[in-house]
Amino acid sequence: MEKAVIVSAVRTPVGRYLGSLRSVEAYDLAALVLKEAVARAGLSPDQVDEVVMGQSYQNGEYVNIARMALLKAGWPDSIPGITLDRRCCSGLEVVRYAASLIATGQAEVVVAGGVESMSNAEFYLPGHIKWGIGGREGMPRGHGDLKIWGIPLYDRIQRARVMHQPIERYGVLQSMMTWAETAAREEGISREECDAWALRSHQNACRAWREGKFQEEVVPVPVRGSDGSDTLFERDETPREDTSLEKLSRLKPVLGGVCTAGNSSSENDGAAAVLVMSERKAREFGLRPMARFLACDVAACDPRKTYLSVPIAVKKVLSRTGLKLEDMGLIEIQEAFAAQVLADMKQMGLDEKDYDRINVNGSGISLGHPIACTGTRVLVTLLHEMKRRGVKYGLECICGGGGLGIAAVMEAGE
């Protein structure tokens, strides 16, 4: 079987919800990172076999965004594209999918990435309202006017959180925060610990920008202004230099527990992509891999305790590689909530002595969480930090809505 390697890794800056990227369509964000990932490797688009993208808020405007993005990028229309959704795990799942295509000989060069424009997520009408709508001018029932009262109108972001799991089986989980509060109760995580972790996340992200760490991985986004001119959006919009424990402690818990807007991730816009190929093809192109995609595993659990999916996935992937957690020079645990990260660390036997290798450049609380982009964004940051530190092994793990988890191990390229 062919071994998959990653030869380039890029991302856009992450925009806040209804922030600087609100006017940029998701497929334009995706097209930008597709082009940059290939250009940085010195390849041309016609050398790409397939594009795999993750997007969790697909809608009528974003249909198979992988295909739309590559066409918007001006790439040959002979290149196929597929879009995957494993919720928050999607951005890493696409790389797993790409590596599988390469391992089985179905492709040699694949661009894999994730994109989300949560600012442009739909408000929508559920399809079942058509059943009661009469037609006119000979149109059959179900294809007529919407001139009726009581039409339900849903926010796709909020509604999706309820619909991650069947209500009749698990009850109404009105937000992901419900299981984060469960994690805090069952693992004994305090509000003070959550706020301290959130502060650390912002400090790490802001330090990374000050030290120029993110410059290498970020591709600026042109944003068209009202006067028709373009400005470049060049920096993550959510890390806060002015964050303090005092400010975090003043925020009210959303559900009456430990989770607040300050120690939880946010809704965001952004895109990221990596160029994946076989080791043989990398040698043929004369490219030095950033890393080998050593192994990846997924897990699932009770959606009411989604945080448990992370340690399960980590245990599976480490067992597959024969490595131990101590072998991981860098560890990325996506920050959906501080309570979730701290609970996962307890489950995995990690504590403060391991802080110097966990989320060293911030994560979802500070950098934001553009859902399907996140897994790739985290991977991009991990790969660049592995290169800077000379780390041999890096671990990425993410929990996802509906009780899902994913974990992958990267081995530094030679």
C-alpha positions in Angstrom: 0.0 0.0 0.0 1.2 3.5 -0.8 2.0 5.8 2.1 0.5 9.3 2.1 2.5 12.4 2.9 1.6 16.0 3.2 3.8 18.4 1.2 2.1 21.8 1.8 -0.4 23.2 4.3 -2.1 26.6 4.2 -5.1 28.4 5.7 -6.9 31.7 5.6 -7.1 33.9 8.7 -10.2 33.0 10.7 -12.9 35.7 10.7 -15.4 36.2 13.5 -19.1 35.6 13.0 -20.5 38.4 10.8 -17.0 39.9 10.8 -14.5 40.8 8.1 -15.2 37.7 6.0 -19.0 37.9 6.0 -19.1 39.1 2.4 -16.8 36.4 1.1 -18.5 33.3 -0.1 -17.4 29.9 1.2 -16.5 28.7 -2.2 -14.2 31.7 -2.7 -12.4 31.0 0.6 -12.0 27.4 -0.5 -10.8 28.3 -4.0 -8.1 30.5 -2.4 -6.6 27.8 -0.3 -6.8 25.2 -3.0 -4.8 27.4 -5.3 -2.2 28.3 -2.6 -1.7 24.7 -1.5 -0.8 23.6 -5.0 1.2 26.7 -5.8 3.4 26.3 -2.7 4.4 22.9 -3.8 5.3 24.2 -7.3 2.7 22.1 -9.0 0.0 23.0 -11.5 -3.7 22.2 -11.0 -3.8 19.6 -13.8 -1.5 17.4 -11.7 -4.2 17.1 -9.1 -6.3 13.9 -9.2 -9.1 14.9 -6.9 -10.3 17.5 -4.4 -11.9 16.5 -1.1 -13.5 19.3 1.0 -15.3 19.3 4.3 -18.3 21.6 4.9 -20.9 21.1 7.7 -23.2 23.9 6.7 -23.9 23.0 3.1 -27.1 24.6 1.7 -28.7 25.7 -1.5 -25.9 28.2 -2.1 -23.1 25.7 -1.3 -23.7 22.5 -3.2 -20.8 20.1 -3.3 -18.4 22.9 -2.4 -15.3 20.9 -3.3 -16.4 20.8 -7.0 -17.6 24.4 -6.9 -14.4 25.7 -5.3 -12.1 24.0 -7.8 -14.1 25.4 -10.7 -14.1 28.8 -9.1 -10.3 28.4 -8.8 -10.2 28.1 -12.6 -8.9 24.5 -12.4 -9.6 22.0 -15.2 -13.2 20.8 -15.2 -11.9 17.2 -15.5 -10.9 17.2 -11.8 -13.6 15.6 -9.6 -14.6 17.0 -6.2 -16.4 15.5 -3.2 -17.7 17.2 -0.1 -17.8 15.3 3.3 -19.5 16.1 6.6 -18.5 14.6 9.9 -19.4 17.8 11.7 -16.4 19.2 13.7 -14.3 16.2 12.6 -14.8 17.0 8.9 -11.5 18.9 8.4 -9.4 16.0 9.5 -11.7 13.4 8.0 -11.0 14.7 4.5 -7.3 14.1 5.0 -8.1 10.6 6.2 -10.2 10.1 3.0 -7.4 11.5 0.8 -4.9 9.2 2.5 -7.2 6.2 1.9 -7.5 7.1 -1.8 -3.7 7.2 -2.0 -3.1 4.0 0.0 -5.5 2.1 -2.3 -4.0 3.4 -5.5 -7.1 5.3 -6.5 -5.2 8.6 -6.6 -1.7 10.0 -6.3 -2.3 13.7 -5.7 -5.2 15.0 -3.7 -6.0 18.4 -2.2 -7.9 18.0 1.0 -9.4 20.8 3.0 -12.2 22.3 5.0 -14.3 25.4 4.7 -17.1 27.2 6.6 -18.8 30.5 6.3 -21.0 30.5 9.3 -21.8 34.1 8.7 -23.6 32.9 5.5 -25.3 29.8 7.0 -28.9 29.7 5.8 -32.2 30.5 7.4 -34.4 27.9 5.9 -37.9 26.5 5.6 -38.3 22.7 6.2 -39.4 20.8 3.2 -42.5 19.3 4.9 -44.4 22.6 4.6 -44.8 21.9 0.9 -47.3 19.1 1.8 -49.9 21.7 2.8 -49.4 24.2 0.0 -51.9 24.2 -2.8 -50.8 24.9 -6.4 -52.2 27.4 -8.8 -52.6 27.6 -12.5 -52.5 23.9 -12.8 -49.5 23.2 -10.5 -49.8 20.1 -8.4 -50.2 20.2 -4.6 -46.8 20.7 -3.0 -45.4 23.0 -5.8 -47.5 26.1 -5.2 -47.3 29.4 -3.4 -46.1 30.1 0.1 -49.1 32.3 1.0 -49.8 30.5 4.2 -49.4 31.4 7.9 -47.3 29.7 10.5 -44.3 29.0 8.3 -41.4 27.7 10.4 -38.1 29.5 9.7 -34.9 27.8 11.1 -31.4 29.1 11.6 -29.3 26.2 10.2 -26.6 26.7 12.8 -28.8 26.5 15.8 -31.2 23.9 14.4 -28.3 21.6 13.4 -27.2 21.3 17.0 -30.6 20.0 18.0 -30.7 17.7 15.0 -27.3 16.0 15.6 -29.2 13.2 17.3 -32.8 11.9 17.5 -34.8 13.7 20.1 -36.9 10.7 20.9 -33.7 8.8 22.0 -31.5 11.5 23.6 -33.9 14.3 24.4 -33.4 17.9 23.2 -29.7 19.0 23.3 -30.3 22.6 22.5 -26.6 23.3 22.1 -23.2 21.5 22.2 -22.7 23.2 25.5 -25.0 20.8 27.2 -22.5 18.0 27.0 -19.6 20.3 27.9 -21.5 21.0 31.2 -21.9 17.3 31.7 -18.1 16.9 31.2 -17.5 19.5 33.9 -19.8 17.8 36.4 -18.5 14.3 35.8 -14.9 15.2 35.7 -14.9 17.8 38.4 -13.9 20.8 36.3 -14.4 24.2 37.9 -15.4 27.6 36.4 -12.0 28.9 37.5 -10.1 26.2 35.7 -12.2 26.8 32.5 -11.4 30.6 32.6 -7.7 29.9 33.2 -7.6 27.6 30.2 -9.4 30.2 28.0 -6.9 32.9 29.1 -4.0 30.6 28.2 -5.6 29.9 24.8 -5.8 33.7 24.0 -2.3 34.3 25.3 -0.8 31.5 23.2 -2.6 32.7 20.0 -1.6 36.3 20.5 2.0 35.3 21.2 2.1 33.2 18.1 1.0 36.3 16.0 3.5 38.6 17.7 6.3 36.1 17.1 5.3 35.7 13.4 4.5 32.0 13.7 1.3 32.2 11.7 2.7 34.2 8.9 4.1 31.2 7.1 0.8 29.3 7.1 -1.7 32.1 6.4 -2.8 33.3 2.9 -4.5 36.7 3.1 -8.1 37.0 1.8 -9.0 39.9 -0.6 -12.2 41.5 0.7 -14.2 43.8 -1.6 -15.3 47.0 0.1 -18.4 49.1 -0.6 -16.4 51.4 -2.8 -15.3 48.4 -5.0 -11.7 48.3 -3.8 -10.1 45.3 -2.3 -8.4 45.2 1.1 -6.4 42.2 2.5 -7.7 40.4 5.5 -4.5 39.1 7.0 -4.9 38.2 10.6 -7.2 36.0 12.8 -10.0 38.2 14.1 -10.8 36.5 17.4 -7.7 36.3 19.6 -7.8 39.0 22.2 -4.7 40.7 23.7 -6.9 42.3 26.3 -8.3 39.1 27.8 -7.8 38.7 31.5 -9.1 36.4 34.3 -11.0 39.3 35.7 -12.9 40.0 32.5 -13.5 36.3 31.9 -14.8 35.8 35.5 -17.4 38.5 34.9 -19.2 36.7 32.1 -22.4 34.9 33.1 -22.7 31.1 32.5 -24.9 30.4 29.5 -26.6 27.4 31.0 -26.0 28.1 34.7 -22.8 26.0 34.9 -19.2 26.7 34.1 -19.4 27.5 30.3 -19.5 31.1 29.2 -19.0 32.9 25.9 -15.4 33.5 27.1 -14.4 29.9 27.7 -16.2 28.4 24.7 -15.3 28.4 21.0 -17.1 30.8 18.7 -18.8 30.7 15.3 -16.4 31.6 12.5 -15.5 31.8 8.8 -12.4 30.4 7.2 -10.8 27.8 5.0 -7.7 25.5 5.1 -6.1 23.0 2.8 -3.3 20.5 2.6 -1.7 18.8 -0.4 -1.6 15.0 0.1 0.3 12.6 -2.2 2.0 9.3 -2.2 5.6 9.2 -1.0 6.6 7.9 -4.5 5.0 10.9 -6.2 6.6 13.3 -3.8 10.0 11.8 -4.7 9.2 12.1 -8.3 8.3 15.8 -7.9 11.4 16.3 -5.8 9.3 17.5 -2.8 10.3 17.1 0.8 7.2 16.1 2.8 6.2 18.1 5.8 4.9 15.0 7.4 3.6 11.4 6.9 0.0 10.8 7.6 0.8 7.9 9.9 -2.6 6.9 11.1 -6.1 8.1 11.8 -9.1 6.6 13.7 -12.6 7.7 14.4 -14.8 7.0 17.4 -18.4 7.5 18.6 -20.2 7.7 21.9 -23.4 8.8 23.5 -24.1 12.3 22.1 -24.9 13.5 25.6 -21.2 12.8 26.5 -19.5 13.8 23.3 -16.3 14.7 25.0 -15.6 11.0 25.7 -15.1 10.4 21.9 -11.7 12.1 22.0 -9.9 9.7 24.4 -11.5 6.8 22.7 -10.2 7.9 19.3 -6.8 8.7 20.7 -6.5 5.3 22.3 -7.4 3.6 19.0 -5.0 5.6 16.8 -2.1 5.1 19.3 -2.8 1.4 19.4 -2.7 1.3 15.6 0.7 3.0 15.5 2.2 1.2 18.5 3.1 4.7 19.9 2.3 6.2 23.3 1.0 9.5 24.3 4.5 10.3 25.8 5.9 10.0 22.2 3.8 12.9 21.0 6.0 16.0 20.9 3.0 18.2 20.1 -0.7 17.6 20.9 -3.7 19.5 19.5 -7.0 19.0 21.4 -9.6 21.1 19.6 -11.1 23.6 22.1 -14.9 23.4 21.6 -15.1 24.3 25.3 -12.5 24.7 28.0 -14.5 22.2 30.1 -14.3 19.6 27.3 -10.5 20.1 26.8 -9.8 19.7 30.5 -12.1 16.7 30.8 -10.4 15.1 27.8 -7.0 15.7 29.4 -8.1 14.0 32.6 -9.4 11.1 30.6 -6.0 10.8 28.8 -3.9 11.3 31.9 -2.5 14.7 30.9 -2.1 17.6 33.3 -0.2 20.9 33.7 3.2 19.2 33.2 2.1 18.6 29.6 1.0 22.2 28.8 4.2 22.9 26.9 3.1 20.6 24.2 -0.7 21.0 24.1 -2.4 23.7 22.0 0.8 25.8 22.1 -0.5 28.3 19.6 -4.1 28.5 20.9 -7.1 26.7 19.5 -10.8 27.1 19.1 -11.4 29.4 22.1 -9.0 32.0 20.8 -8.6 31.2 17.1 -12.3 30.3 16.5 -14.1 27.3 15.3 -15.3 27.4 11.6 -16.7 23.9 12.0 -15.6 21.9 9.0 -12.5 24.0 8.5 -11.2 23.5 12.0 -9.7 20.0 11.5 -7.6 21.1 8.6 -6.8 24.5 10.2 -5.5 22.7 13.3 -3.5 20.3 11.1 -1.9 23.2 9.2 -0.8 24.9 12.4 0.4 21.6 13.9 2.5 20.7 10.8 4.2 24.1 10.8 4.9 24.0 14.5 6.3 20.4 14.2 8.7 21.8 11.6 9.8 24.7 13.8 10.4 22.5 16.8 11.9 19.5 15.1 9.2 17.3 16.6 9.0 13.7 15.3 5.3 12.9 16.2 2.3 15.2 16.4 -1.2 14.2 17.6 -4.5 16.0 16.6 -7.8 15.1 18.1 -11.3 16.6 17.8 -14.8 15.9 19.1 -17.8 16.5 16.9 -21.5 16.9 17.3 -23.6 13.8 17.6 -21.0 12.0 19.8 -18.2 11.8 17.2 -14.4 11.9 17.6 -11.4 11.7 15.4 -7.6 11.5 16.1 -4.6 11.3 13.8 -0.8 10.9 14.2 1.6 12.8 12.0 5.3 11.8 11.6 7.7 14.5 10.6 9.0 14.2 7.0 12.6 13.5 6.2 
